[in-house]
Amino acid sequence: MVTSFRGEAHGIEALTALARKGHDAYARTLRSKCNLVIEIDGDTATVRAHDVAVYVLDDKTEALAAAIHRYRARRSASGWRFDRLDVSPVARTEALARALKADRNRIRYAPNAPGRSNLRRRPHSRPHRHRLRHRPTASPEGRTSTTTTKEDAMSTAASTADRLEIADLFTRLARLLDERRWDDVGTVFADDVKVDSPRIQVRGIDKVVDFMRQAEVDGEHTQHTTTDLLVNVNGDHAAASSNSIVYYYRDGQPPHQTGGLRQTCTAVRTSAGWRLSEIRITPAWIRKE
């Protein structure tokens, strides 16, 4: 069972309809999670994270909503799966509050005292309990088992190491962009990397470095943050995607521009380790002060 400000749903079909309702309500959204805490106890685990969602309500309006997500996961024959999700709304901007109030099918939250903040909080809110159906995968003999063999453990360890190394590529990319360490681009990209974004469509690491140098703006700094990283390893190749928020600022000043991006990448295993062989960057929203 899923309960949220968009309504309630029982079963996977109703849950899908609920998700589509949220998709239709807003032109674009970009979600990011941070402060992830995972506690594993045998075949069960609890996960806690802060979730920030950016909603594009029209061509000019962006709204923010923050919540605390608490998950419960169980190990099955097909891997870890969530079977419960609790969402505790924390805050949201006035723009989103007005949009929610305009929809009679949504819950209205009480505002803070005047003058305190432009964020609205839901006092003493109780978590919404999302119950997701858990369907274990049966073995060829028709039996369901969650027993981990030695071979499975070795395979899982290798896969985990690959995923962590690929995740580090995104971190290294963000750091070298912020610090303008163009000589270190080879620690992230393959020599024949292909980059596709609204500002650049090139192939080859030398052309990428040339573009980065030419794109520098005197006195302007950036801070790249990467969240919601998803990696799927298949032998010596991997597909990875993430959300990214980029802040543009000058010394001692708040950001004058903020952008939300989606990154879709292909990684390959090389003699020097994993490297990004292709990256596609799609802007989700831009806000200028």
C-alpha positions in Angstrom: 0.0 0.0 0.0 1.2 3.5 -0.9 0.0 6.7 0.7 1.1 10.1 -0.4 -0.2 13.6 -1.1 -1.3 12.4 -4.5 -3.5 9.6 -3.1 -3.5 6.0 -2.1 -2.7 2.9 -4.1 -3.0 -0.9 -3.4 -1.0 -3.3 -5.7 1.5 -2.7 -8.4 -1.0 -1.6 -11.1 -2.4 1.1 -8.8 1.1 2.1 -7.8 2.0 2.6 -11.4 -1.1 4.7 -12.0 -0.2 6.8 -9.0 3.3 7.4 -10.3 2.0 8.4 -13.7 -0.4 10.9 -12.0 2.6 12.5 -10.4 4.5 12.6 -13.7 1.6 14.2 -15.4 1.2 16.9 -12.7 4.6 18.4 -13.3 6.4 19.2 -16.5 9.8 18.1 -15.2 11.2 16.8 -11.9 14.7 16.2 -10.6 15.2 14.2 -7.4 18.4 13.9 -5.4 19.2 11.9 -2.2 22.0 12.7 0.3 23.2 11.6 3.8 22.5 8.0 3.0 22.8 5.6 6.0 22.6 1.8 5.5 22.5 -0.7 8.3 22.6 -4.4 7.3 21.5 -7.2 9.7 21.8 -10.5 7.9 19.2 -10.7 5.2 17.4 -7.5 6.1 18.6 -3.9 6.0 17.3 -0.4 6.9 18.1 2.6 4.8 17.7 6.3 5.7 18.2 9.2 3.3 17.3 12.9 2.8 15.3 13.5 -0.4 15.1 16.8 -2.2 12.8 17.2 -5.2 12.8 20.0 -7.7 9.4 20.5 -9.5 9.1 22.6 -12.7 5.5 23.8 -12.4 5.6 25.9 -15.6 8.2 27.5 -17.9 9.3 30.0 -15.2 8.5 28.4 -11.8 10.6 25.9 -9.9 9.5 24.5 -6.5 11.4 22.5 -3.9 10.2 19.8 -1.5 12.3 18.0 1.1 11.5 14.8 2.9 13.1 12.0 4.9 12.9 8.5 3.3 13.1 5.4 5.4 13.3 2.1 3.6 13.3 -1.6 4.6 15.0 -4.1 2.3 15.2 -7.9 2.2 17.6 -10.2 0.5 15.9 -12.6 -2.0 17.1 -15.0 -4.6 17.1 -12.2 -7.2 19.0 -9.7 -4.9 18.0 -7.0 -2.5 14.5 -5.5 -2.8 12.6 -2.9 -0.9 9.4 -4.1 0.8 8.6 -0.9 2.8 9.0 2.8 2.4 8.1 5.5 4.9 8.2 9.1 3.7 8.2 12.0 6.2 7.7 15.4 4.5 10.0 18.1 6.0 9.6 21.3 4.0 8.6 22.9 0.7 8.7 26.3 -1.0 5.6 28.5 -1.2 5.3 27.9 -5.0 4.8 24.2 -4.4 2.4 24.9 -1.5 0.2 27.0 -3.8 0.2 24.3 -6.4 -0.8 21.7 -3.9 -3.6 23.9 -2.5 -5.0 24.4 -6.0 -5.5 20.7 -6.4 -8.4 19.5 -4.2 -7.2 15.9 -4.4 -4.0 16.8 -2.5 -3.5 17.3 1.2 -3.0 20.9 2.5 -0.2 21.5 5.0 -0.3 24.2 7.6 2.2 27.2 7.2 4.8 28.3 9.7 4.3 31.5 11.7 4.6 34.6 9.5 8.1 35.9 8.9 9.8 32.7 10.0 10.7 31.3 6.6 9.4 30.9 3.0 9.3 27.1 3.7 6.2 25.4 4.9 6.5 22.6 7.4 4.1 19.9 8.4 4.3 19.8 12.2 4.3 16.5 13.9 3.9 14.7 10.6 3.6 11.0 10.7 5.5 8.9 8.0 3.4 7.7 5.1 3.8 3.9 5.0 4.5 2.5 1.5 4.2 -1.3 1.4 5.7 -2.8 -1.7 4.9 -6.4 -2.7 7.8 -8.8 -2.2 8.0 -11.6 -4.7 10.9 -14.1 -4.2 12.2 -15.8 -7.3 11.9 -19.5 -7.3 14.8 -21.9 -8.3 14.5 -24.2 -11.3 13.4 -26.9 -9.0 10.5 -24.7 -7.9 12.0 -24.0 -4.5 12.7 -20.5 -3.2 16.1 -20.0 -1.6 18.1 -17.0 -0.3 21.2 -19.0 0.6 24.4 -17.4 -0.6 27.1 -19.7 -2.0 30.8 -19.1 -2.0 30.8 -18.5 -5.7 27.9 -16.0 -5.3 29.8 -14.2 -2.6 32.9 -13.9 -4.8 30.9 -12.7 -7.7 29.1 -10.2 -5.5 32.4 -8.8 -4.1 33.8 -8.3 -7.6 30.6 -6.6 -8.8 30.6 -4.4 -5.8 34.2 -3.4 -6.4 33.4 -2.5 -10.0 30.4 -0.5 -9.0 32.4 1.5 -6.4 35.2 2.2 -9.0 32.7 3.5 -11.5 31.0 5.6 -8.9 34.4 7.2 -8.1 34.6 8.3 -11.8 31.6 10.6 -11.2 33.2 12.0 -8.0 36.5 12.5 -9.7 34.8 14.2 -12.7 32.9 16.6 -10.4 36.1 17.5 -8.5 38.3 18.1 -11.5 35.6 20.3 -13.1 35.4 22.4 -9.9 39.2 22.6 -9.5 39.9 22.9 -13.2 42.4 20.1 -13.2 42.3 19.5 -16.9 45.5 17.4 -16.9 43.6 14.8 -14.8 40.8 14.2 -17.3 42.5 11.0 -18.4 41.7 9.5 -14.9 38.0 9.7 -15.8 37.6 9.5 -19.6 38.8 7.0 -22.1 41.0 8.3 -24.9 38.2 8.0 -27.5 35.4 9.3 -25.2 32.3 10.7 -26.8 30.6 13.7 -25.1 27.1 14.8 -26.1 25.5 17.9 -24.5 23.8 21.1 -25.6 27.2 22.9 -25.5 29.5 20.3 -26.9 29.4 17.2 -29.2 32.9 15.8 -29.7 34.8 12.6 -29.7 38.3 12.3 -28.3 39.8 13.3 -24.9 42.0 16.1 -26.4 39.0 17.9 -27.9 37.2 17.6 -24.5 40.1 19.2 -22.7 40.2 22.0 -25.3 36.6 22.8 -24.8 36.9 22.8 -21.0 39.8 25.3 -21.2 37.9 27.6 -23.6 34.7 27.4 -21.4 36.5 28.9 -18.4 35.0 32.1 -17.1 37.2 34.4 -15.1 36.1 34.9 -11.5 33.4 32.3 -11.8 33.5 29.0 -9.7 31.4 25.9 -9.8 30.3 23.2 -7.3 29.1 20.0 -8.9 27.1 17.6 -6.8 26.1 14.1 -8.0 23.3 12.0 -6.6 21.1 9.0 -7.4 23.8 7.1 -9.1 22.8 3.9 -10.7 25.3 1.4 -12.1 24.7 -1.8 -14.1 27.9 -3.8 -14.8 28.0 -6.3 -17.6 31.4 -7.8 -18.0 33.9 -5.2 -19.2 31.2 -2.7 -19.9 28.8 -0.8 -17.7 25.9 1.6 -18.0 25.6 4.4 -15.4 23.3 7.3 -14.8 23.0 10.0 -12.2 21.4 13.4 -11.4 23.6 16.4 -10.9 23.1 19.9 -9.5 25.7 22.5 -10.5 26.1 25.8 -8.6 27.8 28.8 -10.3 29.1 31.4 -7.9 31.8 34.1 -7.4 34.0 34.5 -4.3 32.1 35.5 -1.2 28.7 35.5 -3.1 25.7 33.2 -3.3 25.2 31.3 -6.5 24.0 33.4 -9.4 23.0 30.4 -11.4 21.9 26.8 -10.6 21.3 24.0 -13.0 19.9 20.5 -12.7 21.3 17.9 -15.1 20.8 14.2 -15.9 23.9 12.2 -16.9 23.8 9.0 -18.8 27.2 7.2 -19.3 28.9 4.1 -20.7 32.0 2.9 -18.9 34.6 0.4 -20.1 37.2 -1.6 -18.3 40.8 -0.6 -19.4 44.3 -1.6 -18.3 44.3 1.5 -16.1 40.8 0.7 -14.6 37.3 1.8 -15.4 36.9 4.9 -17.7 33.9 6.7 -19.2 33.7 6.0 -22.9 30.5 8.0 -23.5 28.6 10.6 -21.6 25.3 12.3 -22.5 24.3 15.4 -20.5 20.7 16.5 -20.5 19.7 19.8 -18.7 16.5 19.4 -16.6 16.2 23.0 -15.4 18.1 26.2 -15.0 17.6 29.0 -12.5 19.3 32.4 -12.7 19.3 34.9 -9.9 
